[in-house]
Amino acid sequence: MDILINLDDKIEMEEVLEIYRANGWFSAEKPDQLLSALRNSHSLVTARITGKLVGIGNAISDGYLVVYYPHMLVHPSYQHKGIGKKMINALQSRYLGFHQQMLTADGDSVEFYETAGFSKAGRTQSMWIYSGSEH
């Protein structure tokens, strides 16, 4: 299986929605906003197998000190094959040396992100105003 990891790849609506729906992410219900958000991220990473989009993630950053990784998804049919690891490695290589790299890990993804070097943020507590329903 040849996995092609791209930074700042071109993405199309239907291929993005397929991954978000397959993972049960509420943002698929707002397709125009989702596509705009991804396309306007500081960085976008994709994983493709024979041209098919099988993974996508993004980064929001000030470009100097802080980066936040809000989305990191691999289609369920392609999970546990090292695709997510390759995508997070590509993003982390772009932000190497940044003072702070942040994300919100949910459920089973905590262990995955720990293997990528992330740790729980001391005594901090995640807080949000959220209109979705999947968390």
C-alpha positions as MATLAB code, in Angstrom:
seq = 'MDILINLDDKIEMEEVLEIYRANGWFSAEKPDQLLSALRNSHSLVTARITGKLVGIGNAISDGYLVVYYPHMLVHPSYQHKGIGKKMINALQSRYLGFHQQMLTADGDSVEFYETAGFSKAGRTQSMWIYSGSEH';
ca = [
       0.000    0.000    0.000;
       1.613    3.228   -1.195;
       0.596    6.120    1.078;
       1.276    9.625   -0.250;
       1.416   12.326    2.454;
       0.999   15.899    1.180;
       1.226   19.233    2.928;
      -1.128   21.880    1.521;
      -2.805   19.509   -0.953;
      -5.866   20.516   -2.982;
      -9.060   19.020   -1.580;
     -12.573   18.593   -2.936;
     -15.854   18.776   -1.021;
     -17.115   15.208   -1.540;
     -13.851   13.495   -0.635;
     -13.578   15.540    2.560;
     -17.192   14.909    3.539;
     -16.745   11.156    3.022;
     -14.016   11.019    5.694;
     -15.849   13.301    8.145;
     -19.106   11.366    7.795;
     -17.344    8.002    8.104;
     -15.845    9.212   11.403;
     -19.171   10.661   12.620;
     -17.880   14.232   12.882;
     -20.600   16.868   13.178;
     -18.679   19.367   11.029;
     -19.785   17.338    7.972;
     -23.194   18.964    8.548;
     -21.615   22.340    7.690;
     -19.840   21.452    4.440;
     -19.172   24.976    3.130;
     -17.730   26.171    6.445;
     -15.710   22.965    6.842;
     -14.107   23.215    3.422;
     -13.344   26.918    3.915;
     -11.852   26.232    7.342;
      -9.607   23.473    6.012;
      -8.518   25.417    2.937;
      -7.715   28.496    5.026;
      -5.764   26.673    7.723;
      -2.135   27.575    8.322;
      -1.292   24.027    7.124;
      -3.255   21.147    5.705;
      -2.022   17.555    5.531;
      -3.600   14.809    3.468;
      -2.981   11.110    2.977;
      -3.862    9.487   -0.326;
      -3.718    5.940   -1.606;
      -3.829    5.706   -5.410;
      -5.319    9.219   -5.435;
      -8.090    8.467   -2.920;
      -8.202   10.747    0.127;
      -7.926    8.482    3.182;
      -6.711   10.979    5.796;
      -6.801   14.696    6.511;
      -5.603   17.038    9.244;
      -4.966   20.716    9.717;
      -3.068   23.237   11.805;
      -3.929   26.728   12.988;
      -0.914   28.783   13.970;
       0.520   32.227   14.596;
       3.439   31.038   12.488;
       6.069   31.567   15.158;
       5.328   30.195   18.624;
       2.029   28.347   18.858;
       0.269   25.759   16.719;
      -3.036   23.997   17.344;
      -4.076   20.839   15.504;
      -7.900   20.862   15.473;
      -8.627   18.056   12.988;
      -6.840   14.765   12.364;
      -8.963   12.075   10.725;
      -8.253    8.817    8.952;
     -11.059    6.978    7.205;
     -12.069    4.028    9.457;
     -11.281    1.540    6.666;
      -7.648    2.721    6.708;
      -7.028    3.189   10.430;
      -4.253    1.341   12.294;
      -1.993    1.332    9.231;
       0.354    4.161   10.274;
      -1.395    6.845    8.220;
      -2.266    9.101   11.179;
       1.295    8.816   12.477;
       2.699    9.894    9.101;
       0.298   12.848    8.955;
       1.082   14.115   12.477;
       4.808   13.666   11.788;
       4.495   15.807    8.642;
       2.740   18.565   10.582;
       5.144   18.362   13.513;
       8.122   18.643   11.158;
       6.686   21.909    9.848;
       6.300   23.276   13.397;
       9.521   21.870   14.839;
      10.895   24.158   17.533;
       7.611   25.938   18.230;
       7.119   26.871   21.869;
       3.720   25.167   22.069;
       1.973   22.486   20.002;
      -1.574   21.798   21.185;
      -4.516   19.560   20.414;
      -7.567   18.114   22.049;
      -7.437   14.312   22.222;
     -10.709   12.475   22.639;
     -11.265    8.914   23.848;
      -9.144    6.342   22.063;
      -6.974    9.006   20.405;
      -5.196    9.907   23.685;
      -2.826    6.955   23.448;
      -2.125    7.673   19.761;
      -1.081   11.262   20.498;
       1.042   10.185   23.445;
       3.064    8.000   21.053;
       3.573   11.137   18.917;
       5.135   12.968   21.879;
       2.119   14.785   23.308;
       1.323   14.697   27.002;
      -1.528   15.888   29.183;
      -1.186   19.597   29.837;
      -0.375   19.630   33.542;
      -3.292   20.899   35.582;
      -4.969   22.684   32.672;
      -8.544   21.868   31.766;
      -9.944   21.912   28.232;
     -12.815   24.368   27.901;
     -15.028   25.229   24.966;
     -18.307   26.431   23.580;
     -19.250   23.656   21.191;
     -22.242   23.144   18.937;
     -21.459   19.562   17.882;
     -22.708   16.339   19.389;
     -19.975   13.741   18.817;
     -17.868   14.416   21.936;
];
